[in-house]
Amino acid sequence: MGAFNILAACTFVAFSRRLDRIQTLLLAGVALFPLLLGGIAAAGVIHFPGEEHGKEAASEATVEIAAQALVFDKKDLTIPADTEFKLVMDNKEAVPHNVAILKSQGSSEVLFREAPVPGPRKQTWTVKPIPAGEYFFQCDVHPNMNGKVTAAEGAGGGGEAKGEGSGEVAIAAQALAFDKKDLAIPADKEFKLAMDNKEPVPHNVAILKSQGSPEVLFREAPVPGPKKQTWTVKPIPAGEYYFQCDVHPNMNGKVTAS
């Protein structure tokens, strides 16, 4: 725009003596138009299509959940409040599943529901804004597959239960079970692992190369509860690993570092 204005101004000066008044005004208008347009755009009056698309893409949140062996990998689902978001369900088995969000367990007030999806298959739904608060989710086909939904400001964006963008990975232990069977961690980067032990028995989270492997990537002493414990985990290379509670090895699952 600046180069065009300079060129237009030089042209105007060079030919101004040869042009009548009307032609001079038209040429001046042509020269000043790019400057005027640039000023309006800079002031934010004009929005270009590509700019708006970029803003929408950046603000879109995604929440993920997986179904396998007739259980969800999460008992606590955190979603963004008052914001439309994408809900991605990874149905890893042949039986149909869906995710229904209700006002409370057994409530007839449905905030979100779509038809069950047979698998193995990934399904993405668009969920309309849900007010901040606590709700209940379930698979309508298998109501025992259920849990708590927390709609909170700034939540969502990749499916982590909490600490999105802060480098924190969360997991909870209750009734001798973890709330996740699939644990997603950042690869090649130090992060915080927050365990919420909701019962008086001791638990820890050990990350092994594979089930039964002597190669330990992370391990700390068991923590008696009820208590929340946060550990710092050194960088782990990208790949798939195994996690367990050393006190209760039946509390276990898959770790994906990506």
MOZITA-V75305 format. One line per field, one symbol per residue. ss: DSSP state (H for helix, E for strand, - for the rest). psi: psi as a letter, one per 30 degrees, with the letter a starting at -180 (. if undefined). burial: + if it has 24 or more other ideal C-beta (glycine too) atoms within 12 Angstrom, else -. A space follows every 50 residues. Layout:
ss = ???
psi = ???
burial = ???
This chain:
ss = -HHHHHHHHHHHHHHHHH--HHHHHHHHHHHHHHHHHHHHHH------HH HHHHHHHHH-EEEEEEEE--EE---EEEEE----EEEEEEE-----E--E EE-------EEE----E---EEEEEEE-----EEEEEE-------EEEEE EE---------------EEEEEEE--EE---EEEE-----EEEEEEE--- --E--EEE-------EEE----E---EEEEEEE-----EEEEEE------ -EEEEEE-
psi = eeeeeeeeeeeeeegeffkleeeeeeeeeeefeeeeeeeeeefgekkkee eeeeeeeffkkkkkkkkkhhllfkfjkklkkgkklkjjkjjglflklljk jlelkfkfjkfkklkkjlakkkkklkklkklkakakllkfeiffjlakkj jlkglahffkelgkffgkkkkkkkhhklfkfjjklkkhkklkjjkjjglf lklljkjlelkfkfjkfkklkkjlakkkkklkklkklkakakllkfeiff jlakkjj.
burial = -------+---+--------------+---+------------------- ----------++++++++--+++++++++++-+-+++++++++--+++++ ++--------++---++-+---+-+-+--+---++++++-+---++++++ ++--++++++++++---+++++++--++++++++++----+++++++++- -+++++++--------++---++-+---+++-+--+---++++++-+--- +++++++-
